[in-house]
């Protein structure tokens, strides 16, 4: 009886190992499906449906998003130009940054909120859009760029606070910041141009062809032959 129990446990071990290997223990194989399901659920949410169905909600959110992004870029541009020694060279950098950056973060929060609301209305299309992914990547890089400033020139502000410009590291960060935020704005516009017709819509009835209707040509699916005018 003891030997049979030991043999039974030994025979069960390979099965347990094979089950652990066959089933993705970490959920990696199901990750794409989970992302697709998540995106689809975001689009089907009540908030996303209401934004899509309302005539004025999406344009209002998009306009607010553009205004917020303009404030973010505008306030960051003031800081970057000060670092480069092009504008506001007589002002203390520390004091100017303290006065401006609070508005930058408020505008960024507004932009992130409105951007999220727009994303959920067409999540699957935005997620797979090249320019959307590049915009998100550039946002991350701009955050890393800001962190580099804090670890380099930001640690010695007391030395150059009232100087006309920042040290070389600060100037390099400022130039990269301007370039990246301009790229973010450009890619944001390209997202709009490349996703306008990308939404998945229900096909029209088989007997209706709007392209033929607008062009004045007969609909082949209707089965009605075209009648050409008599030549005289």
Buried (B, 14 or more C-beta within 10 A) or exposed (E): EEEEEEEEEEEEEEEEEEEEEEEEEEEEEEEEEEEBEEBEEBBEBEEBEEBBEEEEBBEEBBEBBBBBBEBBBBBBBBBBBBBBBEBBBEBBBEEBBEEBBEBBEBBBEBBBBBBEBBBBBBBBBBBEBEBBBBBBEBBEBBEEBBEBBEEBBBEEBEEBBEEEBBBEBBBBBBBBBBBBBEBBBBBBEBBEEBBEEEEEEEEEEEEEBEEBEEEEEBBEEEEEEEEEEEEE
